[in-house]
């Protein structure tokens, strides 16, 4: 199982079974990238019979952004250790090509357009004779809503007349007129009802196109991937091409064929991570397209690899393969497991804050309905002392939220702990402080036929397992004696199995032998894969393999080009967000340390793009619930208190910077002098460093004044203790700003009232990366996105009921994005029609700017007076929680107004928020 990101195939999001670090921009090293040992000259072509020299080339393709996908990363590292020249090709999380390195492995991430998908959607929307009849006079849902209103008004008018006729003196003419009018009203009602049923029937059938049996027509996104990945693969001219999962199968088959047509022999293999026909696809098109694509190409592969013996047998029987697929299970790297030496790292027990004698059950990996974890939560009722740790990150998805709600109802919520991810190589050590590892799978095909990654991770952690009776897991546990089995979805059976396992824990753990761990290690599993590469490449290519020492712990690092080759003269090393890293430029700017919404990173990028005399370093302090935005240095909050870190920051800032921008009044030198920029100011001034302040919101906003001004202020919803703390903090910062004499900047115009001496340095977004090729407001049922970073600060609880009601009525499709990575939010916005921002602050924020950059109309609550005072008129559709429904209905009814607002939005962000305006405002400070 692989790929924690949304798979390119369009499957429902599903992570690997191992806990993975959230997708973040990897921190670059402080020193230059290490260079690999010198190699022989690189060949101009590399196939069998080409007279090639140098290492044979392997290209590994995967339909996700690579970061966090342990299987493909370990595959690449294993091949690099064996002597292959490896390139990993994945999907870019942005609309730009991105490159990085993973040890000696080159990583290329390509953007994928939606042209073929859009073309297919347009073809499905073309008017047919049937739709012209069933939707006569009703081109879209807005027209149908208007027709309903017109009909209702007509009925009210004529039933009123019926009543007036009833008031007249009785007579034949009056009675006939009354009955005739009543009959006419009934007839019109029947006709309207029939028209509505025809319209709704046509809309349902138009919204759910039927499969054709041709994967190209049913899921044309696969052609979009081919257009993006194919040219990159063909330019690399690999000896062996490794296609991971179903979405990459057509791309590999077609690229290998095109290379063969050019006279270059590329062998390729298909790595089937899951049973495609057993996946519960969310729609009929994917249910038809992916099995059809697998059927079309799997027999053309030089070899097939999969994750279990059971799946190998299914694939061979299903497709009549000549040889059984090679089984390569996704397992931990045994050499990376530190065992007793891991004691210096925090484990799950430490994170949960539990003593050693408290029974701790742990589940690690993706949380979805098919994982059956409700049985574990219910089981806690009968396990009075036991606690449950769910390694799933701090931002719950819908299934995890439902589990926590269930725990609350059952009275066991205080014994359910949601603990964060760790890097994949640290997983076994992280889990080792628990007592038992849980696998509670339900009886669904893909859970029945493979041994999940988490099973191997539990065993390397020294944990016996408690597993449901899905076929492969049950057979494994019964064969090895490393755990207990319960009846799936039966809490009583689960409780009994846990009690047996706790009572026999030492005995069960004793069955975890060195031989078993060797079998379930990546070193052992990948050995067969490496032999398969050599077999596919042929003896001449395999003869050029020169093994090398590559650490399994190699991490992905920013940087373009081949990791083994030094940068040429004139090459520019860029930091992870695209800014010029701190070097010997006249202006050397330090920025830290809140990096709210990634704004310091965006400021650094914008300034570097516009000033050749400037370099920058961004530092971000993080905590467990932080979204990790791009930065040169990510510092956990606890490390900021360490003396070693503080001294390193002092050396770096005081010895390198000429200017320093402190956002949210955070300290520049860790906590060497204190927790506020005021405490570091004497040292910064003594070093001749110019300092400025950057405020974003609650760091200076006066809660009492805000509540008095806005009835919907988010401060009304704040807990009393939180409100008191924010009041004290903002008052302290305003006093310091008034007394310090430093240049001051605010990112939103409403804060000019709180810091009268400040200048507006607008929020910065990378406009190009948010652009969307999908036109807004073309769908009959527009997609509306709301993505609050913190629900209480955005007025989310007041607006979600309105959005959900409009969704239930079929007027919109509402998507609430909480706890998803930043890159995923961008995809949601680019695919949306309308963006709903905040209703509790009175101004617009970063999310609104991103929505406008994507060419989407944005709905938010704005204080017009504040923005007029700043000389700006944002093209934001103004609304309050009470008027949100009518604001959205106006956009639905007047699509041209909505599209015009979207166009104006793009122009507005290009004027104020692409970084140019902000760079000009900061120019005087940076002189």
ZAMARGU-4260 file (C-alpha; in steps of 0.2 Angstrom, whole numbers, plus 5000, padded with zeros to 4 digits):
<rodrens>
0) 5000/5000/5000 | 5007/5017/4996 | 5004/5035/4993 | 4997/5046/5007 | 4992/5059/4995
5) 4976/5059/4984 | 4980/5047/4971 | 4981/5053/4953 | 4969/5039/4948 | 4955/5049/4957
10) 4953/5036/4971 | 4946/5042/4988 | 4961/5048/4998 | 4970/5033/5007 | 4987/5034/5016
15) 5000/5020/5017 | 4998/5009/5032 | 5012/5017/5041 | 5011/5034/5050 | 5018/5047/5038
20) 5024/5064/5040 | 5012/5077/5033 | 5017/5083/5016 | 5028/5098/5019 | 5042/5107/5010
25) 5058/5098/5016 | 5070/5109/5026 | 5086/5111/5016 | 5103/5108/5024 | 5113/5121/5032
30) 5128/5116/5021 | 5129/5112/5003 | 5122/5096/4996 | 5134/5082/4998 | 5141/5076/4982
35) 5141/5057/4977 | 5157/5049/4972 | 5164/5053/4955 | 5156/5042/4941 | 5161/5037/4924
40) 5154/5048/4910 | 5135/5048/4908 | 5129/5039/4892 | 5120/5048/4878 | 5109/5033/4877
45) 5108/5018/4888 | 5099/5003/4881 | 5106/4986/4878 | 5117/4987/4863 | 5119/5006/4863
50) 5138/5004/4868 | 5133/5014/4884 | 5144/5018/4898 | 5141/5023/4916 | 5127/5017/4927
55) 5111/5009/4920 | 5096/5021/4922 | 5081/5017/4932 | 5065/5028/4932 | 5052/5025/4945
60) 5035/5034/4942 | 5021/5037/4954 | 5006/5047/4954 | 5008/5057/4970 | 5020/5070/4975
65) 5033/5057/4981 | 5035/5065/4998 | 5029/5054/5011 | 5027/5038/5000 | 5039/5026/5009
70) 5038/5012/4996 | 5044/5022/4981 | 5057/5031/4991 | 5064/5015/4998 | 5063/5007/4981
75) 5073/5022/4974 | 5086/5021/4988 | 5088/5002/4987 | 5091/5004/4968 | 5104/5018/4971
80) 5113/5007/4984 | 5114/4993/4971 | 5122/5005/4958 | 5108/5011/4947 | 5106/5029/4941
85) 5089/5033/4948 | 5076/5046/4944 | 5060/5047/4954 | 5046/5055/4944 | 5030/5061/4953
90) 5016/5073/4952 | 5019/5091/4957 | 5009/5098/4971 | 5009/5115/4962 | 5006/5120/4944
95) 5025/5121/4941 | 5039/5108/4938 | 5048/5105/4954 | 5065/5096/4957 | 5073/5089/4973
100) 5085/5076/4978 | 5084/5061/4989 | 5102/5056/4992 | 5109/5052/4975 | 5092/5050/4968
105) 5085/5064/4957 | 5067/5068/4960 | 5056/5077/4947 | 5038/5082/4950 | 5028/5087/4935
110) 5012/5097/4934 | 4997/5088/4927 | 4984/5099/4917 | 4966/5095/4916 | 4964/5098/4897
115) 4958/5080/4893 | 4946/5080/4908 | 4939/5097/4903 | 4937/5091/4885 | 4927/5076/4890
120) 4917/5086/4902 | 4912/5098/4888 | 4908/5084/4877 | 4896/5077/4890 | 4888/5094/4892
125) 4884/5096/4874 | 4865/5097/4871 | 4856/5082/4864 | 4839/5081/4857 | 4832/5072/4872
130) 4840/5085/4884 | 4833/5099/4873 | 4816/5092/4876 | 4817/5087/4894 | 4825/5104/4899
135) 4816/5115/4887 | 4818/5133/4893 | 4828/5127/4908 | 4846/5128/4903 | 4852/5127/4922
140) 4847/5125/4940 | 4845/5144/4941 | 4833/5144/4928 | 4823/5130/4936 | 4823/5139/4953
145) 4816/5155/4944 | 4803/5144/4935 | 4797/5137/4951 | 4795/5155/4958 | 4786/5160/4943
150) 4774/5145/4945 | 4771/5148/4963 | 4767/5166/4960 | 4755/5161/4946 | 4746/5148/4958
155) 4745/5161/4972 | 4737/5173/4960 | 4724/5161/4953 | 4719/5153/4969 | 4716/5170/4976
160) 4704/5173/4962 | 4696/5156/4966 | 4693/5163/4983 | 4686/5179/4977 | 4673/5169/4966
165) 4668/5159/4981 | 4663/5176/4989 | 4651/5181/4975 | 4633/5176/4976 | 4630/5158/4971
170) 4624/5155/4953 | 4627/5144/4938 | 4639/5156/4930 | 4649/5159/4945 | 4650/5140/4950
175) 4656/5136/4932 | 4669/5150/4932 | 4676/5144/4949 | 4677/5126/4945 | 4685/5130/4928
180) 4698/5141/4936 | 4701/5127/4949 | 4703/5114/4935 | 4715/5126/4926 | 4726/5128/4942
185) 4726/5109/4945 | 4731/5106/4926 | 4745/5119/4928 | 4751/5111/4944 | 4752/5094/4936
190) 4761/5101/4921 | 4774/5110/4932 | 4776/5094/4942 | 4779/5084/4927 | 4791/5097/4919
195) 4801/5097/4936 | 4802/5078/4936 | 4808/5078/4918 | 4821/5091/4922 | 4827/5082/4938
200) 4828/5066/4929 | 4839/5073/4915 | 4850/5082/4927 | 4853/5065/4937 | 4857/5056/4921
205) 4868/5071/4914 | 4877/5071/4931 | 4881/5053/4931 | 4887/5048/4914 | 4887/5030/4909
210) 4903/5021/4906 | 4908/5017/4888 | 4920/5003/4891 | 4934/5014/4884 | 4946/5019/4898
215) 4951/5035/4888 | 4933/5041/4887 | 4928/5035/4904 | 4943/5043/4914 | 4952/5055/4902
220) 4963/5060/4917 | 4974/5046/4913 | 4978/5054/4896 | 4982/5070/4906 | 4995/5060/4916
225) 5002/5053/4900 | 5004/5071/4892 | 5013/5076/4908 | 5024/5061/4913 | 5027/5054/4895
230) 5039/5067/4889 | 5049/5067/4905 | 5051/5048/4904 | 5056/5048/4886 | 5068/5062/4889
235) 5077/5051/4902 | 5078/5036/4891 | 5078/5023/4905 | 5085/5005/4904 | 5071/5000/4916
240) 5054/5009/4920 | 5045/5005/4936 | 5027/5010/4936 | 5018/5011/4953 | 5000/5008/4954
245) 4986/5008/4941 | 4987/5026/4936 | 5005/5024/4930 | 5002/5008/4921 | 4996/5016/4904
250) 5009/5029/4905 | 5023/5017/4907 | 5016/5005/4893 | 5014/5020/4881 | 5031/5028/4885
255) 5041/5012/4883 | 5032/5009/4866 | 5037/5026/4860 | 5055/5024/4865 | 5055/5007/4856
260) 5049/5015/4841 | 5064/5027/4842 | 5076/5013/4843 | 5079/5013/4862 | 5075/4997/4872
265) 5066/5001/4888 | 5060/4986/4899 | 5046/4991/4911 | 5037/4983/4925 | 5020/4986/4934
270) 5019/4987/4953 | 5001/4983/4958 | 4999/4990/4975 | 4980/4985/4976 | 4967/4974/4969
275) 4960/4987/4957 | 4943/4977/4954 | 4941/4976/4973 | 4942/4994/4977 | 4926/5003/4981
280) 4927/5017/4967 | 4916/5032/4971 | 4908/5032/4953 | 4904/5021/4939 | 4916/5029/4927
285) 4931/5024/4938 | 4924/5007/4942 | 4924/5004/4923 | 4940/5014/4918 | 4953/5007/4929
290) 4950/4988/4927 | 4949/4991/4908 | 4966/5000/4908 | 4974/4986/4919 | 4966/4973/4907
295) 4973/4983/4892 | 4991/4984/4898 | 4996/4972/4911 | 5001/4958/4899 | 5012/4970/4890
300) 5023/4973/4905 | 5040/4964/4906 | 5036/4959/4924 | 5022/4962/4937 | 5026/4966/4955
305) 5013/4966/4969 | 5012/4966/4988 | 5006/4949/4993 | 5005/4931/4987 | 4986/4932/4987
310) 4985/4947/4976 | 4999/4939/4965 | 4988/4923/4962 | 4972/4934/4958 | 4982/4944/4945
315) 4989/4929/4937 | 4972/4920/4936 | 4962/4936/4931 | 4974/4941/4917 | 4982/4924/4912
320) 4999/4930/4915 | 5013/4919/4910 | 5022/4920/4926 | 5017/4924/4944 | 5020/4942/4949
325) 5035/4945/4961 | 5029/4948/4979 | 5038/4963/4987 | 5029/4968/5003 | 5031/4986/5010
330) 5041/4983/5026 | 5052/4994/5037 | 5071/4995/5034 | 5078/4985/5048 | 5095/4994/5048
335) 5085/5010/5053 | 5077/5002/5068 | 5087/5008/5083 | 5078/4997/5097 | 5085/5001/5114
340) 5095/5016/5107 | 5079/5024/5103 | 5075/5029/5121 | 5081/5046/5118 | 5066/5049/5106
345) 5049/5052/5112 | 5037/5037/5109 | 5019/5036/5109 | 5018/5033/5127 | 5027/5049/5131
350) 5016/5058/5119 | 5000/5051/5127 | 5008/5056/5145 | 5005/5038/5152 | 5015/5029/5165
355) 5023/5012/5160 | 5010/5001/5169 | 4995/5008/5159 | 4990/4996/5145 | 4992/5005/5129
360) 4985/4999/5112 | 4991/5008/5096 | 4984/5009/5079 | 4996/5017/5066 | 4991/5022/5048
365) 4977/5029/5037 | 4960/5030/5046 | 4945/5026/5035 | 4928/5017/5037 | 4936/5000/5031
370) 4949/5000/5045 | 4935/4996/5057 | 4942/5006/5072 | 4925/5009/5079 | 4926/4991/5087
375) 4942/4997/5096 | 4934/5013/5103 | 4918/5002/5109 | 4930/4990/5116 | 4937/5002/5128
380) 4921/5002/5138 | 4925/4984/5143 | 4944/4987/5145 | 4943/4999/5160 | 4962/5003/5161
385) 4967/5002/5143 | 4971/5018/5132 | 4971/5019/5113 | 4983/5029/5103 | 4979/5033/5085
390) 4994/5038/5075 | 4985/5049/5063 | 4991/5067/5065 | 4983/5081/5074 | 4970/5086/5061
395) 4956/5073/5060 | 4947/5067/5044 | 4929/5063/5044 | 4931/5045/5050 | 4943/5050/5064
400) 4930/5064/5069 | 4917/5051/5070 | 4928/5040/5081 | 4931/5054/5093 | 4912/5058/5094
405) 4909/5040/5097 | 4922/5039/5111 | 4913/5055/5119 | 4896/5047/5118 | 4903/5031/5126
410) 4912/5040/5140 | 4930/5035/5135 | 4936/5050/5126 | 4949/5054/5139 | 4957/5037/5135
415) 4958/5040/5116 | 4974/5049/5111 | 4977/5056/5093 | 4996/5057/5092 | 5007/5064/5077
420) 5015/5056/5063 | 5034/5053/5063 | 5046/5050/5048 | 5044/5033/5041 | 5061/5026/5046
425) 5057/5031/5064 | 5040/5022/5065 | 5045/5006/5074 | 5055/5015/5087 | 5040/5027/5090
430) 5028/5013/5092 | 5039/5002/5103 | 5033/5010/5120 | 5015/5003/5117 | 5009/4986/5123
435) 4999/4980/5108 | 4997/4984/5089 | 4979/4984/5082 | 4973/4980/5065 | 4954/4980/5065
440) 4950/4978/5046 | 4933/4974/5040 | 4930/4961/5027 | 4933/4971/5011 | 4943/4963/4996
445) 4960/4973/4998 | 4960/4971/5017 | 4958/4952/5014 | 4972/4949/5002 | 4988/4957/5009
450) 4998/4959/5024 | 4998/4978/5028 | 5013/4988/5031 | 5008/4991/5049 | 5010/4973/5053
455) 5028/4973/5049 | 5030/4989/5058 | 5022/4982/5074 | 5033/4967/5074 | 5049/4978/5072
460) 5043/4988/5086 | 5042/4972/5097 | 5023/4973/5098 | 5012/4958/5097 | 4996/4961/5087
465) 4978/4960/5089 | 4970/4958/5072 | 4952/4955/5065 | 4950/4939/5056 | 4953/4945/5038
470) 4960/4931/5028 | 4979/4934/5026 | 4982/4942/5043 | 4973/4928/5052 | 4983/4915/5043
475) 4999/4925/5046 | 4996/4927/5065 | 4990/4909/5067 | 5006/4903/5058 | 5018/4914/5068
480) 5010/4915/5085 | 5013/4934/5086 | 4996/4939/5091 | 4977/4936/5094 | 4963/4936/5082
485) 4945/4942/5085 | 4929/4942/5074 | 4929/4958/5064 | 4916/4971/5069 | 4912/4962/5086
490) 4917/4972/5101 | 4915/4958/5113 | 4927/4947/5103 | 4939/4962/5102 | 4939/4964/5121
495) 4942/4945/5124 | 4957/4945/5111 | 4965/4961/5119 | 4963/4953/5137 | 4971/4937/5130
500) 4985/4946/5122 | 4989/4957/5137 | 4990/4941/5148 | 5001/4932/5136 | 5011/4947/5130
505) 5028/4941/5134 | 5025/4924/5126 | 5018/4932/5110 | 5033/4944/5109 | 5044/4930/5111
510) 5038/4923/5094 | 5044/4939/5085 | 5060/4930/5080 | 5075/4937/5070 | 5071/4926/5056
515) 5054/4933/5055 | 5060/4951/5056 | 5073/4948/5042 | 5059/4941/5031 | 5048/4956/5035
520) 5062/4969/5031 | 5064/4980/5016 | 5082/4974/5014 | 5075/4956/5011 | 5060/4961/5001
525) 5069/4973/4989 | 5082/4960/4985 | 5070/4951/4973 | 5066/4967/4965 | 5084/4972/4962
530) 5087/4955/4954 | 5071/4958/4943 | 5078/4975/4937 | 5094/4966/4932 | 5085/4953/4923
535) 5074/4966/4913 | 5089/4977/4909 | 5099/4963/4902 | 5117/4957/4906 | 5126/4972/4898
540) 5117/4985/4907 | 5117/4975/4923 | 5136/4973/4921 | 5138/4992/4923 | 5131/4992/4941
545) 5143/4998/4954 | 5136/4997/4972 | 5138/5012/4983 | 5135/5017/5001 | 5119/5027/5002
550) 5111/5029/5019 | 5093/5023/5021 | 5090/5038/5031 | 5092/5050/5016 | 5079/5063/5016
555) 5072/5073/5002 | 5080/5090/5000 | 5076/5105/4988 | 5088/5107/4973 | 5087/5105/4955
560) 5097/5093/4944 | 5106/5077/4947 | 5112/5074/4965 | 5128/5066/4960 | 5134/5080/4949
565) 5141/5097/4956 | 5132/5113/4951 | 5141/5122/4937 | 5147/5140/4937 | 5133/5152/4938
570) 5120/5140/4945 | 5109/5147/4958 | 5104/5138/4974 | 5086/5142/4979 | 5078/5140/4996
575) 5062/5129/4997 | 5050/5143/4993 | 5059/5150/4979 | 5069/5164/4987 | 5088/5167/4987
580) 5096/5159/5002 | 5106/5170/5014 | 5123/5174/5005 | 5135/5188/5003 | 5122/5201/4996
585) 5122/5219/5001 | 5105/5216/5010 | 5103/5200/5020 | 5086/5199/5028 | 5081/5187/5042
590) 5063/5184/5044 | 5055/5175/5059 | 5047/5166/5067 | 5028/5164/5066 | 5027/5162/5047
595) 5008/5164/5049 | 5000/5156/5033 | 5017/5155/5025 | 5018/5174/5024 | 5036/5176/5028
600) 5040/5163/5015 | 5030/5173/5002 | 5038/5189/5007 | 5055/5182/5005 | 5051/5175/4988
605) 5043/5192/4982 | 5058/5202/4988 | 5071/5190/4980 | 5062/5190/4963 | 5062/5209/4963
610) 5079/5213/4971 | 5095/5206/4965 | 5104/5214/4980 | 5094/5204/4993 | 5095/5186/5000
615) 5084/5180/5014 | 5082/5166/5028 | 5065/5161/5035 | 5064/5153/5052 | 5048/5145/5057
620) 5044/5140/5075 | 5032/5124/5075 | 5022/5114/5087 | 5012/5098/5086 | 4997/5106/5077
625) 5007/5118/5065 | 5005/5118/5046 | 5023/5117/5040 | 5025/5131/5027 | 5041/5133/5017
630) 5055/5139/5028 | 5074/5137/5028 | 5073/5132/5046 | 5059/5123/5055 | 5061/5124/5074
635) 5050/5114/5086 | 5044/5125/5100 | 5053/5114/5113 | 5070/5116/5104 | 5068/5135/5105
640) 5071/5134/5123 | 5088/5124/5121 | 5103/5134/5124 | 5112/5126/5109 | 5099/5132/5098
645) 5099/5149/5105 | 5117/5151/5103 | 5116/5145/5085 | 5103/5157/5081 | 5113/5171/5089
650) 5128/5167/5078 | 5117/5165/5062 | 5107/5181/5064 | 5120/5193/5073 | 5134/5187/5061
655) 5125/5186/5045 | 5110/5198/5044 | 5109/5216/5040 | 5090/5218/5042 | 5077/5208/5052
660) 5058/5207/5050 | 5050/5200/5066 | 5032/5194/5063 | 5020/5193/5077 | 5033/5201/5089
665) 5042/5184/5090 | 5060/5183/5096 | 5075/5183/5084 | 5087/5173/5095 | 5076/5158/5101
670) 5073/5162/5119 | 5090/5167/5123 | 5085/5184/5130 | 5066/5180/5132 | 5050/5177/5122
675) 5048/5193/5114 | 5057/5203/5100 | 5059/5217/5113 | 5071/5206/5123 | 5082/5204/5108
680) 5082/5222/5102 | 5098/5228/5112 | 5108/5214/5104 | 5101/5217/5087 | 5105/5235/5088
685) 5122/5232/5094 | 5125/5222/5079 | 5119/5236/5068 | 5104/5226/5061 | 5089/5236/5056
690) 5073/5229/5064 | 5055/5230/5058 | 5039/5223/5065 | 5026/5214/5055 | 5008/5211/5063
695) 4995/5199/5056 | 4979/5200/5067 | 4977/5194/5085 | 4994/5199/5089 | 4989/5218/5089
700) 4970/5218/5087 | 4960/5225/5102 | 4947/5211/5106 | 4936/5223/5116 | 4935/5236/5102
705) 4932/5222/5089 | 4918/5215/5098 | 4910/5232/5101 | 4912/5236/5082 | 4906/5219/5075
710) 4892/5209/5081 | 4899/5193/5073 | 4917/5196/5080 | 4926/5179/5082 | 4930/5186/5100
715) 4912/5183/5105 | 4915/5165/5103 | 4932/5164/5112 | 4934/5155/5128 | 4935/5167/5143
720) 4953/5162/5147 | 4958/5163/5128 | 4950/5180/5127 | 4959/5186/5142 | 4976/5180/5136
725) 4973/5188/5118 | 4968/5204/5126 | 4984/5205/5137 | 4995/5199/5123 | 4989/5212/5110
730) 4989/5226/5123 | 5007/5222/5127 | 5012/5222/5108 | 5003/5238/5105 | 5012/5247/5119
735) 5029/5241/5113 | 5025/5246/5095 | 5021/5263/5101 | 5036/5265/5111 | 5050/5256/5101
740) 5052/5268/5086 | 5054/5253/5074 | 5046/5253/5057 | 5029/5244/5057 | 5019/5234/5044
745) 5002/5226/5044 | 4996/5213/5032 | 4978/5218/5033 | 4971/5235/5032 | 4959/5234/5047
750) 4975/5233/5058 | 4980/5251/5054 | 4967/5256/5067 | 4976/5246/5080 | 4994/5251/5075
755) 4991/5269/5069 | 5010/5271/5064 | 5010/5256/5053 | 5010/5254/5034 | 5000/5242/5025
760) 5011/5228/5017 | 4998/5217/5009 | 4997/5198/5010 | 5007/5190/4997 | 5002/5175/4987
765) 5010/5166/4972 | 4997/5170/4960 | 5004/5159/4946 | 5003/5144/4957 | 4985/5146/4961
770) 4979/5149/4943 | 4966/5137/4938 | 4963/5131/4920 | 4945/5127/4925 | 4933/5141/4922
775) 4922/5146/4937 | 4903/5145/4938 | 4901/5133/4922 | 4894/5119/4932 | 4875/5118/4935
780) 4879/5114/4953 | 4893/5125/4958 | 4907/5118/4970 | 4908/5129/4986 | 4924/5128/4997
785) 4927/5134/5014 | 4944/5130/5022 | 4945/5138/5040 | 4963/5137/5048 | 4954/5139/5064
790) 4935/5137/5064 | 4931/5149/5078 | 4941/5163/5070 | 4932/5162/5053 | 4914/5161/5060
795) 4913/5143/5053 | 4900/5137/5065 | 4888/5150/5059 | 4890/5148/5040 | 4892/5129/5038
800) 4873/5125/5042 | 4868/5137/5028 | 4881/5129/5016 | 4875/5112/5021 | 4857/5116/5018
805) 4861/5123/5001 | 4870/5107/4997 | 4856/5096/5003 | 4844/5105/4992 | 4856/5102/4977
810) 4859/5120/4974 | 4878/5119/4977 | 4891/5105/4981 | 4899/5110/4998 | 4917/5105/5002
815) 4923/5109/5020 | 4942/5107/5020 | 4949/5106/5038 | 4965/5097/5043 | 4971/5094/5025
820) 4988/5099/5019 | 4991/5116/5011 | 4994/5108/4994 | 4977/5099/4995 | 4969/5115/4999
825) 4976/5123/4983 | 4969/5108/4973 | 4952/5111/4981 | 4952/5129/4977 | 4957/5127/4959
830) 4943/5115/4957 | 4930/5125/4965 | 4918/5138/4958 | 4915/5149/4974 | 4927/5152/4989
835) 4919/5156/5006 | 4931/5165/5018 | 4928/5172/5035 | 4913/5180/5043 | 4920/5186/5060
840) 4935/5198/5056 | 4929/5211/5044 | 4943/5210/5032 | 4949/5197/5020 | 4964/5185/5023
845) 4976/5174/5014 | 4963/5161/5009 | 4953/5174/5001 | 4968/5180/4991 | 4972/5162/4986
850) 4954/5160/4980 | 4954/5177/4970 | 4971/5171/4962 | 4962/5155/4956 | 4949/5166/4948
855) 4935/5162/4960 | 4922/5174/4967 | 4925/5175/4985 | 4911/5178/4998 | 4916/5185/5015
860) 4912/5198/5028 | 4920/5215/5024 | 4920/5232/5033 | 4918/5243/5019 | 4923/5258/5029
865) 4940/5251/5034 | 4944/5247/5016 | 4939/5263/5009 | 4950/5272/5021 | 4964/5261/5014
870) 4960/5267/4997 | 4955/5249/4990 | 4939/5241/4984 | 4941/5222/4985 | 4930/5213/4973
875) 4924/5202/4987 | 4905/5198/4988 | 4900/5205/5005 | 4889/5195/5017 | 4886/5191/5035
880) 4881/5174/5042 | 4863/5180/5040 | 4864/5186/5022 | 4876/5172/5016 | 4861/5162/5008
885) 4855/5177/4998 | 4873/5181/4993 | 4876/5164/4986 | 4859/5163/4977 | 4863/5180/4969
890) 4879/5172/4962 | 4869/5156/4956 | 4856/5167/4948 | 4867/5179/4939 | 4882/5168/4933
895) 4888/5183/4922 | 4890/5194/4938 | 4899/5179/4946 | 4911/5177/4932 | 4915/5195/4930
900) 4919/5196/4949 | 4931/5181/4946 | 4940/5191/4933 | 4941/5206/4943 | 4947/5196/4958
905) 4962/5190/4948 | 4966/5208/4942 | 4965/5214/4960 | 4977/5201/4968 | 4989/5204/4953
910) 4989/5223/4958 | 4990/5221/4977 | 4995/5203/4982 | 5008/5196/4970 | 5022/5204/4980
915) 5026/5219/4970 | 5016/5231/4980 | 5022/5224/4996 | 5040/5224/4990 | 5038/5243/4986
920) 5031/5246/5004 | 5046/5238/5012 | 5059/5246/5000 | 5062/5261/5012 | 5066/5249/5027
925) 5077/5238/5016 | 5088/5252/5010
</rodrens>
